[in-house]
Amino acid sequence: MVQAVINIDENTNRVLNIVKAKFGLKDKSHAINIVVNEYEENFLEPQLRPEYISKLKRIKKQKGIHFKNLGELKKHIENI
């Protein structure tokens, strides 16, 4: 675990106190972790997330279905 001394403004302090109270956390470091995790899930570009890379690797391993013509593709889609 990394320790850091940070300077935050009053509004940020209030928000952290609200998050801390809402989730019943012991200290503000846990509140910061929750806020950062939420930011990561909602705002970071997907290619920066490790889950995205593992998903891409799974997709690359999948085998495609080959069709001789559009009729076979259409028949396959209608049966799904």
N, CA, C and O of each residue as an XYZ file, in Angstrom:
320
protein
N       0.844     -1.175      0.000
C       0.000      0.000      0.000
C       0.891      1.241      0.000
O       1.899      1.295      0.704
N       0.513      2.209     -0.779
C       1.263      3.455     -0.888
C       0.635      4.495      0.024
O      -0.589      4.609      0.102
N       1.472      5.246      0.706
C       0.977      6.328      1.543
C       1.338      7.649      0.881
O       2.413      7.797      0.300
N       0.413      8.614      0.978
C       0.651      9.916      0.358
C       0.018     11.001      1.209
O      -1.042     10.813      1.806
N       0.690     12.134      1.249
C       0.130     13.312      1.895
C      -0.415     14.179      0.767
O       0.317     14.541     -0.155
N      -1.715     14.514      0.843
C      -2.335     15.285     -0.238
C      -2.992     16.537      0.314
O      -3.381     16.590      1.481
N      -3.107     17.525     -0.527
C      -3.817     18.756     -0.186
C      -5.108     18.775     -0.994
O      -5.080     18.668     -2.220
N      -6.245     18.912     -0.302
C      -7.537     18.961     -0.984
C      -8.295     20.203     -0.526
O      -8.078     20.711      0.575
N      -9.183     20.678     -1.384
C      -9.966     21.856     -0.995
C     -11.150     21.433     -0.125
O     -11.397     20.242      0.066
N     -11.873     22.414      0.396
C     -12.992     22.146      1.316
C     -14.100     21.331      0.665
O     -14.662     20.437      1.297
N     -14.419     21.627     -0.590
C     -15.486     20.910     -1.274
C     -15.125     19.429     -1.443
O     -15.959     18.554     -1.211
N     -13.902     19.159     -1.839
C     -13.440     17.779     -1.984
C     -13.497     17.060     -0.644
O     -13.878     15.891     -0.574
N     -13.121     17.756      0.405
C     -13.175     17.188      1.748
C     -14.606     16.816      2.121
O     -14.847     15.752      2.692
N     -15.565     17.704      1.795
C     -16.979     17.411      2.080
C     -17.457     16.191      1.307
O     -18.150     15.329      1.847
N     -17.078     16.131      0.034
C     -17.493     14.983     -0.792
C     -16.927     13.689     -0.225
O     -17.634     12.684     -0.138
N     -15.662     13.710      0.157
C     -15.057     12.510      0.742
C     -15.750     12.116      2.045
O     -15.935     10.929      2.314
N     -16.130     13.099      2.852
C     -16.864     12.804      4.084
C     -18.221     12.179      3.776
O     -18.664     11.280      4.491
N     -18.882     12.647      2.719
C     -20.179     12.074      2.333
C     -20.002     10.633      1.879
O     -20.767      9.755      2.281
N     -18.994     10.384      1.041
C     -18.728      9.014      0.569
C     -18.383      8.121      1.753
O     -18.855      6.988      1.845
N     -17.571      8.629      2.643
C     -17.172      7.881      3.846
C     -18.394      7.507      4.679
O     -18.513      6.367      5.130
N     -19.299      8.459      4.886
C     -20.505      8.192      5.681
C     -21.459      7.258      4.946
O     -22.031      6.352      5.552
N     -21.632      7.472      3.654
C     -22.574      6.664      2.871
C     -22.202      5.187      2.891
O     -23.077      4.327      2.991
N     -20.908      4.890      2.797
C     -20.460      3.505      2.740
C     -19.983      2.982      4.096
O     -19.531      1.841      4.192
N     -20.078      3.799      5.133
C     -19.665      3.377      6.473
C     -18.190      3.040      6.564
O     -17.807      2.034      7.161
N     -17.370      3.882      5.974
C     -15.932      3.622      5.928
C     -15.237      4.188      7.158
O     -15.740      5.103      7.809
N     -14.067      3.626      7.463
C     -13.323      4.053      8.643
C     -12.550      5.347      8.417
O     -12.444      6.181      9.315
N     -12.010      5.508      7.204
C     -11.232      6.716      6.944
C     -11.390      7.180      5.507
O     -12.005      6.510      4.677
N     -10.823      8.335      5.240
C     -10.981      8.948      3.918
C     -10.195      8.219      2.833
O     -10.527      8.334      1.653
N      -9.169      7.477      3.209
C      -8.413      6.748      2.186
C      -9.302      5.708      1.503
O      -9.173      5.470      0.302
N     -10.200      5.091      2.268
C     -11.150      4.155      1.661
C     -12.123      4.902      0.741
O     -12.496      4.399     -0.319
N     -12.521      6.084      1.150
C     -13.413      6.901      0.320
C     -12.722      7.283     -0.986
O     -13.338      7.254     -2.051
N     -11.447      7.639     -0.900
C     -10.694      7.976     -2.112
C     -10.623      6.762     -3.040
O     -10.770      6.899     -4.255
N     -10.398      5.582     -2.473
C     -10.357      4.360     -3.288
C     -11.674      4.140     -4.024
O     -11.666      3.779     -5.200
N     -12.788      4.350     -3.362
C     -14.097      4.169     -3.995
C     -14.295      5.166     -5.123
O     -14.753      4.801     -6.206
N     -13.951      6.426     -4.874
C     -14.116      7.463     -5.894
C     -13.232      7.166     -7.107
O     -13.678      7.302     -8.246
N     -11.995      6.765     -6.873
C     -11.079      6.467     -7.974
C     -11.544      5.245     -8.750
O     -11.469      5.235     -9.979
N     -12.023      4.215     -8.059
C     -12.533      3.021     -8.757
C     -13.731      3.371     -9.621
O     -13.853      2.876    -10.741
N     -14.604      4.206     -9.121
C     -15.771      4.642     -9.890
C     -15.330      5.425    -11.130
O     -15.876      5.238    -12.217
N     -14.356      6.288    -10.958
C     -13.820      7.049    -12.090
C     -13.240      6.108    -13.143
O     -13.479      6.268    -14.340
N     -12.478      5.129    -12.676
C     -11.858      4.177    -13.599
C     -12.898      3.439    -14.423
O     -12.746      3.291    -15.635
N     -13.954      2.977    -13.770
C     -14.994      2.214    -14.463
C     -15.759      3.055    -15.471
O     -16.140      2.556    -16.530
N     -15.988      4.317    -15.160
C     -16.877      5.125    -15.984
C     -16.194      6.067    -16.964
O     -16.798      6.444    -17.968
N     -14.957      6.455    -16.701
C     -14.372      7.504    -17.512
C     -13.087      7.147    -18.237
O     -12.778      7.750    -19.265
N     -12.331      6.186    -17.733
C     -11.095      5.845    -18.432
C     -11.417      5.154    -19.740
O     -12.421      4.451    -19.848
N     -10.582      5.349    -20.713
C     -10.787      4.700    -21.997
C     -10.643      3.197    -21.817
O      -9.763      2.744    -21.084
N     -11.495      2.419    -22.476
C     -11.486      0.975    -22.248
C     -10.151      0.312    -22.551
O      -9.808     -0.677    -21.902
N      -9.385      0.819    -23.511
C      -8.119      0.177    -23.824
C      -7.098      0.317    -22.701
O      -6.069     -0.357    -22.717
N      -7.369      1.183    -21.728
C      -6.467      1.327    -20.600
C      -6.785      0.354    -19.467
O      -5.982      0.182    -18.549
N      -7.946     -0.278    -19.531
C      -8.337     -1.198    -18.468
C      -7.857     -2.613    -18.769
O      -7.954     -3.065    -19.910
N      -7.339     -3.322    -17.761
C      -6.863     -4.689    -17.974
C      -7.973     -5.639    -18.436
O      -7.708     -6.589    -19.172
N      -9.221     -5.385    -18.005
C     -10.328     -6.261    -18.421
C     -10.515     -6.194    -19.933
O     -10.867     -7.189    -20.567
N     -10.279     -5.021    -20.502
C     -10.444     -4.834    -21.939
C      -9.422     -5.677    -22.698
O      -9.750     -6.298    -23.709
N      -8.196     -5.695    -22.212
C      -7.146     -6.470    -22.867
C      -7.463     -7.957    -22.792
O      -7.296     -8.668    -23.782
N      -7.917     -8.444    -21.637
C      -8.252     -9.864    -21.520
C      -9.448    -10.219    -22.404
O      -9.508    -11.318    -22.955
N     -10.400     -9.289    -22.539
C     -11.550     -9.521    -23.414
C     -11.100     -9.616    -24.869
O     -11.584    -10.469    -25.612
N     -10.183     -8.752    -25.276
C      -9.659     -8.807    -26.642
C      -8.949    -10.127    -26.917
O      -9.086    -10.695    -28.000
N      -8.197    -10.612    -25.942
C      -7.500    -11.889    -26.122
C      -8.490    -13.032    -26.287
O      -8.272    -13.929    -27.102
N      -9.600    -13.008    -25.503
C     -10.639    -14.046    -25.645
C     -11.273    -13.989    -27.029
O     -11.519    -15.025    -27.647
N     -11.538    -12.782    -27.516
C     -12.155    -12.624    -28.827
C     -11.230    -13.139    -29.929
O     -11.693    -13.771    -30.878
N      -9.936    -12.876    -29.812
C      -8.979    -13.341    -30.817
C      -8.929    -14.861    -30.894
O      -8.680    -15.415    -31.964
N      -9.162    -15.543    -29.775
C      -9.114    -16.999    -29.748
C     -10.352    -17.646    -30.356
O     -10.317    -18.818    -30.729
N     -11.452    -16.890    -30.459
C     -12.695    -17.452    -30.975
C     -12.558    -17.758    -32.462
O     -11.870    -17.056    -33.203
N     -13.229    -18.822    -32.872
C     -13.247    -19.203    -34.283
C     -14.503    -18.638    -34.920
O     -15.574    -18.656    -34.314
N     -14.377    -18.143    -36.121
C     -15.514    -17.604    -36.847
C     -16.269    -18.699    -37.587
O     -15.792    -19.828    -37.698
N     -17.426    -18.365    -38.081
C     -18.233    -19.276    -38.889
C     -18.071    -18.840    -40.342
O     -18.252    -17.668    -40.670
N     -17.730    -19.789    -41.206
C     -17.532    -19.475    -42.621
C     -18.812    -19.766    -43.388
O     -19.458    -20.790    -43.166
N     -19.170    -18.872    -44.281
C     -20.352    -19.024    -45.123
C     -19.919    -18.956    -46.579
O     -19.042    -18.174    -46.946
N     -20.549    -19.789    -47.404
C     -20.220    -19.812    -48.831
C     -20.848    -18.629    -49.563
O     -20.301    -18.129    -50.545
N     -22.005    -18.189    -49.069
C     -22.691    -17.085    -49.727
C     -23.602    -16.383    -48.728
O     -23.710    -16.796    -47.573
N     -24.255    -15.320    -49.184
C     -25.131    -14.559    -48.295
C     -26.364    -15.346    -47.896
O     -26.921    -15.119    -46.822
N     -26.796    -16.260    -48.736
C     -27.958    -17.091    -48.404
C     -27.721    -17.920    -47.154
O     -28.595    -18.017    -46.292
N     -26.536    -18.521    -47.054
C     -26.199    -19.305    -45.853
C     -26.150    -18.411    -44.614
O     -26.619    -18.800    -43.545
N     -25.591    -17.235    -44.758
C     -25.540    -16.293    -43.637
C     -26.944    -15.905    -43.203
O     -27.244    -15.884    -42.009
N     -27.802    -15.599    -44.160
C     -29.176    -15.217    -43.849
C     -29.909    -16.350    -43.137
O     -30.644    -16.118    -42.177
N     -29.706    -17.571    -43.612
C     -30.360    -18.739    -43.001
C     -29.863    -18.918    -41.561
O     -30.643    -19.232    -40.662
N     -28.564    -18.715    -41.356
C     -27.982    -18.840    -40.014
C     -28.563    -17.793    -39.074
O     -28.915    -18.106    -37.937
N     -28.666    -16.548    -39.542
C     -29.189    -15.469    -38.724
C     -30.673    -15.708    -38.368
O     -31.090    -15.443    -37.241
N     -31.446    -16.199    -39.315
C     -32.872    -16.448    -39.066
C     -33.090    -17.580    -38.071
O     -34.117    -17.613    -37.393
N     -32.138    -18.512    -37.971
C     -32.277    -19.636    -37.040
C     -31.851    -19.286    -35.615
O     -32.096    -20.054    -34.686
N     -31.218    -18.138    -35.445
C     -30.760    -17.749    -34.097
C     -31.882    -17.204    -33.287
O     -31.683    -16.828    -32.132
